[in-house]
Amino acid sequence: MYMLDLAGWWQSLAGFEKIFWGIALFFSLLFVIQTVFSFIAGDGDESFGDSDVAIGEDDGMGHGFFTIKNFIAFFTIFGWTGVALIKGNVNQTVTIAVAFAAGLAMVFLMVLLFRSMSKLRASGTLDINNAINQVAETYLFIPAMRGGTGKVHIRIQGSLRELNAITDDLTEIPTGKLVRVTGVVNNNVLLVTSQISS
């Protein structure tokens, strides 16, 4: 009985309205599937495999404009906006124009949102150069004159890190000694000195 009512409702729609209902329902279904896959995969950017990367170059841009996700979002908003405008007896030209603008606005919003999220993720990565001029504590002794690598505990970007360290000091730096970071060697080893006075 319900299927008959649904079929009757569909037949009662004008051709122009059927187009928008079809777009809205089809892309809404894709949007739901995409959302489920995003939660399962744990990363929305990879929910449809490598397609987004290939089309939008997400790896290089943070979040590209021409991606599958944006394509689905555009037509979902386009379809539902069109349906709403048709129900409001808006003429066809204005309906298409406003629906297109609404879909485009949604895509721009998504691009801005995901790029902002990418920047937040990037800001959480360690920049070892932030350790320069900071005070650390020796965890494993550091041989003199760059004779070997020791380790220090240092607080960088709000968290305590254990990093490799070397020194130019003439004597080794024992465990538990406070040191000052004077530079970074090979982008991953701290250069420290036991002379911590300013």
N, C-alpha and C positions, 0 to 999 in steps of 0.2 A: 504493500500500500504506500509506504514511504517512498519507494523508488518511483512509483507512478506519479506521486505528487512532485517529486524532484524533476521527473521528465516533463511533466506539465508546466512546471515553473520555467524550465529551460526553453521550452517551445514558446512560451509567452513573451520571451525577451526579444527585443529588436536586434537586428544584426550587429549594429554598432555597439550595443550594450553587451552582447554575447562576447565580442572580442575582448572587452575589458574584463568581464567576469572570467573568461578563460585564462587570460594572462594572470589575473590576480590569484586565482585558485591554483594554477599550475606552479607559478613561481613561489607561492606561499608554501606549497608542499615541498619544493626544493629547499626553501629556506629552513623549514623544520628539519629536514634530513641533514642539511649542512650543519645546523646547530647541534644536533645529536652527535654527529661525527666529530665536531669540534670538542665536545665534552669528553668523548671517548678517547680521542687522540691526545687531548690535553693541550693542544696548540692549534688555534683556529687558522693560522697561516698555512698549515700543512694538511688541513682536513680533506682536501681533494687531491692529495698527492703533489706532484710537481707542476701541475697545470698553472697555478697562480704564479709560480716563479717564472715559468717560461713566457707567460703573457705579460705579466706586470713587472718582471724583474724585481720581485720583492726583496731578494737578497741584497740588491744594490741600493734600493730606494727606501727601505724600511717597510713601505706598503705601497705597491704600485696602484695606478689608477685603473688600468684595464686588466682586472682580475675576475675570476669566476665568481668570487664572493660579491664583488661590486656589481657584476652583471645581474646576479640574482636579486640583490638588494634594489637595484634600479627598477627592474621590471615588477618587483613586488609592490613597491611604492607607486610606480606608474599605474599599475592595474587598479589598486584600491583607491587611489586618488581619482582616477577616471570613473570608477563605479560611483563614488560619492558625488562627483560633479554631475553625472548623468541623472542620479536620483534627485539632484537639486535643479534639474531642468536647465542646465547650462548648455549652450550650443556646442556643436561638435568641435569646431575650430578652437574655441577657448578651452574645452575639455582636454584636447590633445596637447595644447601648449602648456597648460598649467600642470597636467600630469607629467609631462616631460621635464618641466622645471623642478617639480617635486622629487622625481627620481634622481635627477642630476644633483640636487641639493643633498639628498641622502648619501650619494656616492662621495661627494666632497666631505661631508661630515664624517663618514667612515674613514676616509683617507687621513683626515686630520687627527681623528681619534687614535688610529693605529700607529701613526707616526709619533704621536705624543707618547704612546705606550712604549714604543721602541726606544725613544730617548730616555724614558724612565729606566728601562732595563739596562741600557748602555751606561747610565750614570752609576749603576750598582757594581760595575766591573772595576777591578783593581787597577789604578794608575800608580805604578810603583814610584813615579817621580814625586808623588805627594809625600813620600817619606823623607825627602831631602830637608835637612835642618831640624828634623824631629829627633827626640831622644828615645833610645831603645835600651833594652837590657839584654846582655849576652846570655844565650841559652846554652850554646856549646862554644867552648873557647875558640878564639880566632887567632891563628898563627900570625906571627909578625911578618912584615914586609911582603904581604901577599903570598906567604908560603903555604897557604891552604885556605879552605873555606870553613867558617864556623856558622853559627846560627844566632839570630836575635829574635826577641819578641818585641813587636812594635805595634802601636795602635795607628791604623791608617783608615781614613774614611769611616770612622766610627766603630771599627771592629779590630780585635787583636789578631795580629798575623805573626806567623813564624816564617822568617825569610833567611835566605843564605846571605852571608856577609864576609867581606874581606877587609883588611886594613893595611895602611901604609906605615903604621906605627912601628917603631924600632923594637918594641917588646910585644909579646903576645898579650891578648886581652882575655883575662880569665872569665869563667862563668860567673854570672851574677853582677858583672860590672856594667855601669851605665855608660852608654856611648852616644855620640851624635853622628847622624848620617850626613855625610858630606857630598855624596854623589851616588850615581847608579852605573854599574859596569855591565855591559852586554845586555842591557834592558831587563835583567832579572836578578842581579846580585848587588847588594848594598855595599857601598864603600863607607866605612865608619872610622871614627877616631875616639880614643878614650878622653881626649881633651874636649870636655863639654862646656867649658866656660865660654861666655859670649865674646 
